[in-house]
């Protein structure tokens, strides 16, 4: 489901009504220690605005990227830990939410038991796989694994019908790749080949530790089985839709009947599969990637059953690794942490277990978090701020010289029907059906996954609940969801340091305002613009306006394609287009709002030697301060639709005319590009 929520990792924000009546009493909000004044801002604004922070906050060994956003998330994590540990020390009533949180946390923290159990918690599941002798048994096991949120081959979930967003339907979606991204299997540069070699080492070692060859009664060694597994996954990778193609919602929406899916992939008895998943007869369904499902069927039909069983066993082992012994967790980290991202150390156990508890009982933990850390008045202030930004975006739309009045009217309708979610949901999740026992940490993980899967699948063929949240309140993040036309700002991000109550609002608009404007712009980026005000995949643009939009966004595609993020490695302007449009739009929209505040006398002209405009752009850039490892640059360039922090500043600001005026950027300066090369969209 997360694939369909256009999440913006936009750092933490807090709130202000941006209605300061005595701005002269407020500080500039600029922390001079964050700046590197040895750098000329007209040549490299990122290093100028963030270089001091980067020097003063060196990379912790457990991180692949460490910035202001990550630091806030870490602070939040400590607050959540205190809440959970307080509960975990108590004797709680059996079956209560407190008992579930406390027991799960304590089980995860009991390293002695985890190490003593070793791979025993998954032995029964591996034996079930070993017992498969025919297609019927294979299918039954596939359903069992999918219900535990282990997704060999493909996944099933309930999500909005793009043609009728008031209803949820069944979605069948590509999956089954242990390295996650198809390009790791297909690219042949030296770094990617090294990643594949280390992935084979991971599989070989983990199969050995789990005694999988013996359990599977295989005549092959663990290394030979690893070769078979990677070969099978490579077939899946070749058939997988690319991340760029997935960005077009029309590509991933292919509504079919069960009979049509059955004809597409005949090797799977889908009626039996859906029944086993608790969805006896979906009225209709969406097949995200039809060609992929054809290949899944071909693999199941043609491949050796023992090779498929090895692949299934690997899926179980890999999904369980983080919840088993230190040996399993460390081997898992050696690949996913060190090899892929360059991290030097694993997170301490308490962080990993807090994350797991959050994942399993997120809204229950969130309810406690909100009660202690989120004051009610903050929500009211945020409502006012969002309204200011909506008004600013409305003004921007009306002023677009390239768009017809017909399309403008539709855009205004969509903007006017934005659903805004702030802080926390009005109704909390019921976890009474989730059972947490003291048998094993991993067994509890399986039960929590089954509980979550049942919750999701129960949505199928039922009306969509517009009040449901896609993130927990304690999450340090924000999102826009096109099928509900909503923007959401959880309580976890509505706090300092990204809002400074003692600072003039030029800084607050530069940080908070741009973030909110970014999320709003997602409703009109290359993906979001294809959904109407009701969340349906429906073209509301004139043909001429759509062509103009594509031409204008191509400027960003071409510009970001030319950025060399590492020697010989370039950014993917098409893959990151949605986020780049939103960054551009967020700045433009918030700039309108800040100009109104200046005109109304609510923002000081100059503070600490900086004009209001300069403070605005410094605040925006500060959000992206941080350090990042070389391997993480390569990983994010392959996997992350967001541009790297450096380029969200240096590349994005080059397209903002007001930035040139604020810092007197001229031709020949490093931050200069010619006016005709600058993107002008929203």
N, C-alpha and C positions, 0 to 999 in steps of 0.2 A: 504494500500500500504506500510505503514511503516514496516509491518511484513516482507517484502521481501527485505528490505534494511538492511544490517547487520551493524547497527550503533555501533560505538565504542565511549562510553562516556570517551574520552581519555584526557580530560582537554585541556586547551588552548595552542596553540603553535603559535610562530611567526617565522620569517624567517631570515635565514642567508645564504649566499653563502658558508659558512664554508670554506672560503678562506682567512683567516687572514694572512697577510704577516708580521705582527709585533706582534706576540703573547706575546712577553715579556712585552709589554705595557698594556696588558689586565689583569684584575683581575681574581681571581679564579672563581668567580660567585657563591661561596658558602656563603650563609648567615648563619653565625654562630648561630644567634638567633633561626634558625629553628631546630637546633640540640639539642638533650638531651645527653650531654656528660657523664652524670651519668650512662648511659646505655652502656654496652659493645656491640659494633657492631657485634661481632662474635656470640652473643647470641640472640639478637633481633634487627635486622637491621631497622625494621620499626620504633620502638620507638626511636632508636638512631638518625635516619635521619629526623624524623618528629615530635618528641616529643615536641621540643621547639615551633614549629608552633602551635601545638594543644593547648599548655598551654597559648600561647599568643593570641589565637583566639577562645575564648569560644563560645559555641553553641548559636546562636541567637534563641529566642523563636519561631520564625516562621519557623525554619528549622528542618528537621529530620536528615539530614546530612549536615555538613558544612565543606568544604575543600577548598583548593586553587582553584580548578575548579569552585566551587560554588561562591567563592568570585569574580572571574573574570566575571562570568555570571552576578553577581549583578552589577558590575561596568559597564558592557555593557548595562544593563537594564537602568541604570541612564542616559547613553548617549542617548539611544533611547527615553527615557522620555522627555529629553530636546528638541529633534527634534519634537516629537509629540505635546508637549505643545505649542511650538512656533507656529505651524500651527493651533492648536485648538483655539488660542486667536484671530485669524484673521477672517475677512469676506472673505470667499472663494467662487469662482464661483460655482454655483450649478452644480453638476454632475462631477466636477473636482476631481482628486485623493485627492487633499488637502482637499476639502469639505468632502469627504468620511472619511478620516482619522480623521479630526477634529470633525465631528459630532459623529462618533462612540465613540471616546474617551470622548467627553463631555457627551454623554448619559450615558456612563458607570460610570462617576464620579458624576453624579447627584443622590446622595443617597436620597435626599428628594423625588424626583419623583419615584425612585425605591421602596421606602418604602410605598409611597402613593398608588402605583399601586398594590403592594402585589403580589398575584398570578393571577391577572386579565389577564396579557398577555398570559397565557396558557389556560384560561377558554374555549375559543372557540375550541381548539384542544381536550380538555377533553370532551366537549359536542359532538364533532364529533365521538369520541370513544363510548360514551354512546349511540349514535344513531345506532350503528351497530346491525343488526338483523339477518344477514345471512353470509354465506361464501363469497359471492361477496362483501359485505360491508367490511368484515374483510380484504379481499385482497386489496381493494382500499385504506383502511387506512394504511395497511402495506407499500404499495408503497409510500404513502404520507410521512410517517415517515422516510422511508429510504432516500427519496430525501432530507429530512432535516437533514441527517446524524444522525438520531436516529435509532438504529439497534436492535430492538427486533428480536429474533430468529436467524437471519443471516444477512450478509451484501453482497452487490454487488459493485464491482469496476472493473475498467479496469487496466490490468497489462500485462506484457510481457508474451508471449507464451513460456514456457520453451523449447518447441520442435522447435520453430522458433522465436528466440529472436528479429527479425526485426519487428515483428507484436505484437500488443496488442490484447488481447481477454478478454471476460467477465470472471470474477472470482466470484464464489459464496463461501462465507467463513463463518465458524461458528462464533456465537456471542451470544448476548442476556443475558450475565451474569452481573448482577449489581455489583458484587464484582470483576469482571474481571477474576480472576484466579480460575479454576475449583477446586483446592485443598481446597479452603476455604469452599466449600460445602461438601467435601468428607472426609477430615481429621478429626480425633476425639481426637486430643490432647487438653489439657485444653485451651491453647491460642486460637486455632482455634474455639473451641466451644464458647469462649467468644466473638470472632469476629462475629460469626453468631448471637448471642443474641443481640449484639449492632446493627447489620445490620437490624434485625427485628424492633428494636426500631426506627431506622432511617426511615424505610418505614412507620411504624405506625404513627409517628409524621408528616411526610411530607404529607401523605394522609389526615391526619386530617387538617393540615394547609390549604391545597388546597381544602378542602371540597369535596374530591373525592367521598366518599361513597354516598353523596347526589346527586352529579352530575351524577354519574353512576346509580343512583336509586337502589343502592344495599341494600339488607336486612341485610348485614353483617356489623360489626364494622370495623374500620380501622385496628385493631389488627388482626381480622379474615382474612381480605383481605391480610394483610402482610404474614400471614401463608400460604395462597393459593399461593401467588407470590413466596415465597421461595421454596415451594414444586415444582412449575413449573420450576423454575430456577435450582433446584437440578436435575430434569430430564434432563435438557439440559446439566448440568455439567457432569453427568454420561455418556452421549453420546459424550462429547467433547473429541477431541484428546488432549493428554497431551502436554505440552510445549516441553518435551524431544522428543516425536515422531514428533512434528511439525518441529523440527530441521532438519529432513531428507527431503530434497526437493522432493524425490520420493513419500513420503507419502502424500504430499499436492498437488501433480500434478496428476489429474485424469481427463483427457480431455474427454468430452462427447458432444453429440448433445443435443439440447433442448428436443427432444423426449425422450432421455435416462434419462435426469434429471426429466422429467415429470413422467416417469415410476418409478423412484427412490422415488419421493415424490409426490404422486398423489393428495394429499389434497390441493395443490396449483396449480392454473392455471398459469403456467409460461409464456405462450404466452401473456396472459393479463397482467401479472406482468411486463414483459420486456417492453411491449408497454407503460405501465404507467410510467416506468422509463426512457422512451426516447430511449430505445434500442429495436426497434420493433422485430427484428429477428436476434439474434446473429448467426453468421455463425458457430461458435463453442464456447465452454466455458469450464472452468475448475471448477470442484467441489472439493474444498479443502478437505472436510471431508464427503464422501458419507454416512457413517453410521450416522453421526450427522444429515444430511438432512432427512434420513429415520425417525429419532426420531422426528424431527420438524413436519414432515407430520403426524406422529402418534398423537402427542400432539394436533395439530389443528383439527384432526379428532375426537379424543376421549375426549378431555378435555371439561369441561363446558364452554360455550361461555362467561358467566359472569366472570369466572376466567381469561380467556384470555384477556378480556377487562380491568380487573384490572391490569394485567401484562403490557398491553400497556400503560395504564394511568401512571403506575409507571415509565415506561421508559421515558415518556414525562416529568414528574415532576423531575426525577433525572437528566436528561440532561439539564433542564432549571435552576436548583437550583442556580447555581453560578451566574446567570444573572438576578436574581429577587431581592427580598427584603433582608435586613440584616438577617431577621428571617430565610429565606430559606438558605442563604449562610452559616450562622453559624451552622445550623443543619447539612448541608452537610459536613462542616469542622469537626464537632464533630466526624463523622465516618471516612471519608476519610483522614482527617488530624491527628486527635488525636488517634482514636482507631487503625487505621492501621499503622501509622508511628510514633506516639508519639509526634507530633508537639504540642507546647503549645499555640501558637497564630496563627491566620490567617495572611497572608501577608496583608500589608496595601492596601487599595483600589487601589492606583495608580499602584502598581505592577501588580495586577490582571488585571486591565484594559489595561495596556501596553501589557501584554501577550496576551490578547484577540485581541487587535488591530493588533499585530504581526501575530496572527493566521489567521485573516481575510484578511489583506492586506499586507502580509509578504514581497513580493518583492517590493511593492511600498515604504514601510518603508525602506527596504534594499537598495534601490537606493539612498535614502537620506543619509543613514548611510555610504555607501561606499564613497559617494562624500565628506563627511566631515572627515571620520576617517580612510580611507584606501588608502594610497599613492600608486601610480602606480608602483613605484620601488620595493615595497614589493612583488608584484606579480612576477616580474622578478627574484628576489632572491629566491623565493620559488621554481620556476621552476628549478633552478640550484640545489637546495638542493634535490628535489625529484629525479632528475637524478642521483645524487651521491648515493642515497639509492637504486635505481633500479640497478645500476652497482654492488652494494654490494650484493644484493639479487641474482643477476645473478651469481656472484662468488660463493656464498653459494650453489646454485643449482648444479653448475658444480662440486663442491667438495663433494657432498653427496656420501658416500661410499655404502649406502644401496639401491640406486636407479639406475635402468638400464639406459643406454644411450638413449634408445627409449623414455622412459617417460621423461627424462631430456630434450630432444629436444622439446617435447610438452609443458613442463613447461616453457621453454625459449620462445617459441612462444607466450604463454599466457602473460608472463611478458612483452614481447616486444610490445604487443598491448594494454597495459593498457591505458585507457583514463584518463587523469589527469585534474581535475577541481580545480581551485584555485581562491579564493576571491569572485567572483560573476559571474553570467551568462552573456553571450555576448548579449542576447536578453531578455528584461524584459517582465513580464506578462502584459497583457492588462486587466485592471479592469473596462473598460467602461460599461460592462454588469451588473456590481454589483450596486444595488441601495441601498443607505443608507439614511434613512429618520429620522424624529424627532418624530416618533410615540412612540416606546418603544425600550429600549436597546435589549430586547430579540427578538423582531421582526427583528431587524437588524442582530442579530446572526443567526436567521433562514434563512434570505435572503442570508447571506454570506455563510452559509452551503449549501444551494441550488445551489448557484453560483459555489461553489467548486465541488459539486457532479456532476453538469452538465458538468463542465470542465473535470472531470475525466472520466465520462461515455462516453463522446464524443470521447475518444481515442479508444474505442472498435472497433475492426475490421479495424483499421487503422495502418499505419506504426508507429513504435516506434520512438520517437524523442530523439536521443542520446544527444542533447544539453540541454535537460530539467534537472533541478536540483531537488534533493530530499530534500534540506534544503534551508532556506533563508540565505542571506549573513551575517546577524547579529547573526546567531546561533553560540553558543559556543559549537562546536561539530565537528565531522568528520565522514565519512562513506565510506564503500565499497559496491558497488552494483554488484552482480554477473551477472545479465542479460545484463548489459551494460559493464561489466568488467572495471568499473571506480572507482577511488579513488577521494574523494572530500574533500577539506579543505576550508570551508567558511571564509570570511574575519573576522567574529567575533572571531575566535580562533587564528588568525594570529597576535598576539600582545603579549606584556609583560603581566605577569611576566615569562612566560615559555620560552621566548627567551630573552637573555640579551646581548645587543650589546656591552656592556663594558666588557663582560666576555670571557675568553678563551673558544674555541669551544668544549672542552671536556664536558662541562656542556650543551652546546647547542645540541650536539649529544645525550647526555643522556636523554634530554627532548624531543626536536623536532624530533631528528633522530629516537628515539624509537617509537614515535607516528606514524611517517610516515611509518616506517618499519612494525608496527603493522597493519596498514591499508592494506599495500601490502600483508602481510602474510594472511589476510582474503581471498585473492584469492586462497589460497592453504590450508585453514583449512579444517575441516571435512565436512563443507558445500560447501565452495567455490571451493574446488578441484573437485567437481562433475560437474562443468560447464566448457565448453571449452573456447577457446580464443574469440569466437563470442558470448558468453553468453548463449549458449544452454546447456540444461541438457544432457550431453553426456559423456560417459566414455572414457577418453583418457589415462587411466593407463593400464599397463600390470597387469594381475591378481596377479602375484607375488609381484609387487610393491605396489599394493593396500593392500595386506595382510600385508606387512611389515609396511606400513603407519598405519594401524589399530592397529597393535601390539605396535608400538611406541607411538601412542597417548593414548593407554590404560594405559600407565604409568602415564600420567597426570590425567586420569579419576580416577584411583585407589588412587593416592596421594591426590587429592582434596576431594575425598569421605571420607578420614580419618581426615579431618579438622573439629574440633568441634567449630562452630562459636558462639554458645551459649550453656548453659547447656543442654545436651541431643539433641541438634540440629546440624546436620552436613551439610557441603556444598554438593552440587550436582555436582559431577565431570563431569557427562555426559551432564547435562544442560549447564554448563559453559565451556565446552570443546573448542568451537570455539574461545572464548575470551582468554582462557588460552594458546591455541596454538599461537594466535596472539601476546600475550605478550612475550612468549618465543621466537618466531621468530623475533619480533621487536627488542628485545635486541641483538639477535645474528647478525642480519643484520646491525644494527647501530654500533655494535662493530667492524665489518669489516671496515666500513667507518671511524670510529675514528682512527683505527690503521693506515690506509692510511694517514690520516692527521698528525698523530704523526711522521710517517716515513718521510713525506715531510717537517717536521719542522714547521708545522702550529699550533701545540699544544705544550704548555710548558710541560716539564717533571714533575715539581712540583711547586705548588703555595699554599701559606698559609698552608704548612705542609701536603698537600694532593697530591698524585700522580695523573696523568691524569686518570688512571683507577678508582681510588677512587672517583674522582670528577664526572666521568661518572655515577657510580652507585648511588652516593648520589643524583645527579640531577634527575635520574629516579625515585627514591623513593620519592623525594620531591613533585613530581607531585601528589602523592596520600596522602599527608598530610591532616588530617582532623579529625573531631569528628563525631560520629554517635550515635543515640539513640538506645536503646535495641530493641524497637518495629520495628525500621527501619531495623535493622539487620535481624529480622525474616521475614519482608515483602520482602526485597530484595532477601533473600535466596529462597523464594517461586517464585518470579516474575522476577528477573533480571538475564539475562544470563552472566553478568559480575561478577567476584568474588569480594568480599569486598576489599576495598583499602588495609587493613592490609595484606591480603593474596596475593594481586597482587605484594606485595613486598616480604614478608617473605617466601611465598610458591614458587613464581616464581624464585627468585634469587637462591634458593637452587638447581635449575636445571641448573644454568649457571656456567660452570667450571671457567670462567675468574673471576667471583666474588670471588671464593675461593682464587685465587692467589692474587687478589687485597687487600684482608683484612686478608690473612694468616689464613683462616678458617681451623681448624683441627678436626679430629674425636673427639667426645665428646662435641664439641661446639654446641650451640643451632641452629645455621644456617647450620649445617652439615648434609648431608645424603650421603650414600656410592655412589661411582661413578656408580656402576651397577644399582642403583635405580633412576638415573637422566634421564630425558627425553632428547632424541636427535632426533629432527625431521627436522626442516628447519634450 
